[in-house]
Amino acid sequence: MSQRITIDHRTVPSSALRHPEKAHRPDNPIQRKPDWIRVRAPNHPIYHETKALMRENRLTTVCEEAACPNIGECWSQRHATMMIMGEICTRACSFCNVTTGMPNRLDNDEPRRVAEAVAKLGLRHVVITSVDRDDLEDGGARHFAEVISSVRNASPGTTIEILTPDFLRKDGALEIVVAARPDVFNHNIETVPRLYPTIRPGARYYQSVRLLDGVKKLDPSIFTKSGLMLGLGEEKPEVGQVMDDFRVADVDFLTLGQYLQPTVKHASVKNFITPEEFDGYAATARAKGFLQVSASPLTRSSYHADSDFAELRDARARRLKESV
C-alpha cells in the first residue's frame, strides 16, 4: 500500500510525488526573483512546433523536466536538449527538479527517435543529457554511445555535445562514451566541494573532476565543459578554487548561472548574484585560461550551445596559431 503524505494541507500518495524523498523536509520559502532574471512565458509558434515534435517522437527534454527558465527562447529557435534513458533519476540532489525514483528499463528504440528528431529540427548542434542511472552496470554509457552513433548517421553535419552523469563506480563507462567521439563532453560540478553533502549528496566532487580529466587523457581533441550554479551559499574563493581544479583538468569551457529554487522542498537560494558579479567571475575565469566562458544569471549548460560551440572551436584555433 502506498504511503500517504500531507503537503500544503492535502493528503496524497507518496508515489504521486516527483520528489518523495523531499516531502518531509521543512519548507524553504521561495524568494521573489530580481528584475534581471525575469523571463516571459513561451508563446512563439515555433515553440509549440518544437513541443509537438518532442511529443510525436516520445522524447524527454531536460528543458521541461528541470523547469529551465530559457525554454521559451530556446524552443522558439528549435533548440532542445534531449534527455535520454527516461525521466526518473536514481539520485536525489536537493537542487534538482527531475523526478527521483526507480527508473524504467532502457528503451532500445530511443537512439533512433532522438536521431530522427535532430534531423527533423535541422540542428547544427545538439545537446544530449540524461538522468543518473546508478541502477545500470555501465551507468548508461553504452546507451549514450548508441545515441551518438545514431545521430551521426542521421545528421552527419550536426555536432554533438553530451552532458553526462559522473559514472561513479562504473568502471570502463567513460572509455565507452569517449570512444563514440562526441564533439563536446560536458559534466557539471554544480557547486563547490563544501556544499556537496547537502546539495549533491549522491556525488563526489573529485570523481567529477577526475571524469573531466579522464576525457582529456583519453582523447585530447574532445572539448570538455563544466558548470556551477551560484547562489547556494558558496564563497568567492571557493569558486576560484573550483576554477583552478578545472584548469588542472584542462577543462575548456566554464558555465556559471544563478540557481533558481524549483519548489519549497528544494534547497533555498541564499543570494541572487548580480550581473556585475557574474561579469567579475567571467573575467577571473578568462584570466585563468579557459577557452570559453559563459556567465550570467540565466546561463545554463546548453543555453546558446550551438553558437558557443562555434566560438569554442574558433578560440582553440586561435590559441593553437598563437602557440606556433
N, C-alpha and C positions, 0 to 999 in steps of 0.2 A: 504494500500500500504506500502511495506517495506521501511524503511528509508535507504538512501544510504549514505555511509561514505567514505571519501577519506583517504587511507592509503598508504604510500610509492608511491604517485602519481597514485594510482589505485583507482577507484571508485567501491565499492562493496556494496551489500545489507547488512544491519546490521544483518539480520537473518543468513547470511553465516559465521559470525564470531564466533569463540569459546568463545570469551570474549567481547561481545558488550559493556559491562559496562566500559571496559578499553580503548575503541577505541579513546576517546577524550583526554586521558591522554598524557602529553608530553613524548617523548621518553626518556628512560633511556638506554644509550649505554651499550652493554654487554661487560664486561671486558674479556680480554684474561685469560684463566684458567692457573694456575701454573702447572708445570710438575707433581706434586704429585696427581693431580686429573684427569689426562687424562685416558680415557678408550678406549679400542679397539671396533670397530664395530662388532656386533654379526655375526658369520658365522659358528658356530658349527652345525652339522646335527641335534642334539637333540634339539637345539634352534628352528629350523624350524618344528620339530615334535611337540613340545610344542605349538608353534603358531598355527599349523594346528588343534590341539585338541581344542584350545580355540575357533577357528572359527567354527569347527564342532559342538560344543555344544552351540554356540551363546552366549559365555561368555565374559564379560568385565573384564579387569585386570587393576589394578592401575599402574602396571608396564608400560603399554602403555599410559594410559590416563595422568599420571603425568610425563611422559617422564623420568622415572628413569634411572640413568646412569648405574645401575647394571643389566639391563635386559639381556644383553648377557650372563653374568656369571650365573645368576640365572636360566634362561630358559634352558641353556645348561646342568643344573643339575636337570631339571624337577621341578624346584621350581617356583611357580607363585602365586601372591597374587590376589585372586578373589575379584572383586569389584561388589557388588550386588546393586540392586534397580536402575539400569540404569547408564548412563554415564553423566547425566546432574545434576548439583548441584544447590541448591537454594541459596547458599552463593556466595560471590564474594571476597574471600580473595586475597590480592594483590600479594601473593607469588605463588598461585596455578595454575597449567596448566589444571585442569579439567574444562570442559565446564560449563558455567553458563547459567541458563535459567529456564524455567518451565519444570519439568520432566514429563515423560510419566507415565501412570498407572503402578502399580506393575505387574510383570509377575508371576503369581501363579505357573508356571512350573519351575521357576528358581531354587528353592531349590533342585529339583530332578536333574537338569542338573549340578549344582555345585557338588553334591554328586557323580554323575556319573564320572565327570572329575577327582575328587580326587581319586576315586577308580582306574580309568584307569592309572593315573600317579603313583599310588602306594605310595602316600605320607605318611611319618611317622608323619608329622606335616604340618598343613595347616593354612594360614593366610587369613581371610575373612574381608574385609573392605567395606565401602560404601561411596556414596556421602551423603551430608546433605539432608534430606528430611523434611524441615520445613513445607511442604505442607500437610504432613500426620499427623493425630491426635496423633499417638504414635511415630512419627519420624522414623518409620520403625522398631520399637522394635520387633513386632510380626514376621516380615519377618526374622529378624536376628535369632530369636528363631527357626523358621521353618527350616532355612538353617542348623543351628547347629544340630537339630534333624535328618535331612536327612543325613548329613554326618556321624553322629554317627551310624545310621542304615546301611549305605552302607559300612563304613570303621571303624568298632569298635576299631581297634588298632591305629587309627590316632588321635593325639592330636590336639586340635582346639584352635587357637588364633584369637581373633576378635579385630579389630581396628574400634571403633565406633565414630559417631558424639557425640556432647555434650548433645543431647536430651534437649536442652534449652526450658523451659516452656512446657515440655511433662511429666506431672505427671504420675507416675506409669511405665514409659518406662524402667527405669533402673531395676526395680524389675522383669519385664518380661524377660529381657536379662539374668540377673544373675540367674534366676530360670532355664534357659536352661543349665547352668553349663559349660561354656567354660573353658578350662584349663588356658588360659591367657586372661585377659581383658585389652586391650590397648586403650588409648585415648591420643592423642598428644596435649600438651600445645602449641607447635610450637615456641613461642617466649616469651620474658619477658613482664610483665604487661604494662610497659610504652609504648610499641610498638603496643599494641592491636588496638588502634584507627585507625592506618594506615595499619597494616599488617593483622589483623584478625578482621575487624570492626563488623562483624555479631555475634561474640562470646563474651563471658565474662570470663575473667581469673579465677575468683573464682568459677564460675559454673563448670569449668573443674576440678579444684582441688576438689570441693565437689563431683563430679561424681566419681572420683577415690577413695575418702574416703568412699563414699557410698557403693562401691563394697565390700570393706573390712568389713564394718559393716554388710552387708547382708550375706556375705559368705567369712570368712577369709581364706578358703582353696584355693580360686582362686588367682592366681598370677596377680598382677597389673603392668602395664608398661606404660611409657610415654616418650616423647622425645621433644627435641628442635632442631631447625635449628640455626646455628650460622653464623655470618657474615652479620646480618641485622642492625647492629649498637648498639647491646646490650653491656653493660659493664660487666666486670667480677664479680663485687659484685652483680649485678642483677641476673646473672646466679646462683651464690651461694645462693641467697635468694630463687630462684625457687627450687633449690635442697632441701633447708630446708623445704619449703612448702610441697614438695613431701614426705619428711621423716615424717612430722607430719601426712600426709595422709597414711603413711605406704606403699608407692609405693615400689615395689620390684626391678624393672628393669628400668634403665635410659639409653636412647639412645641420643647421640649427633652427629650431622652431619653438613656438610657445606651446606648452602643454595646456590643453583645454579639458576640463573635467566633464566626462560624459554624463554621470549621474551622481546623486548624493551618496551613493555607496562606494564611489571610486575615490582615489587619492585626491586630496584637496589641492587647489592652486595656492601656493604660498605667496607668489607675487607675479605680476604681469611685467614682462621685460619690455622696455620702451624700444621703438625703432632705433633710437640713437644708441642704446646699449647693444642692440644687435649689430649695428654698424661697427661698434668698437670690437666686438668679438670677431667679426669678419676680418677686420684689419689685423688683429692679432694672428688669426689663422693663416692669412696670406703671408704674413711675415715669417711664419714657421715653415712655409714651403709647400703648402697644399696646392695642387694644380688648379683646383676649382673649389669655391666656397659659396654656399647659398645660405644666407642667414637673414631671417625676417620673422615677424610674428606668425605669418601664415605659411611659412616654408614647411613642406612635408617631404618625405623621401622621394616620392615620384612627381612632385609638383614641377611642371616645366621640364620634365625629364628629357624630352626629345631635344629641345634647344640647348639644355645644359650638356647633353652628351656631345653635341657638335662643338661647343666651346671647350669641353674637356679634351676632345681629340685635337683641336687646334692648339690648346695650351701645351700638350705633350710635344707636338711637332715643333713648336717654338722653343721649348726647353732643350729638345734634342739638337736643334740647329745651333742654339747658343753654346752648347757644350762641345761642339766640334771645333 
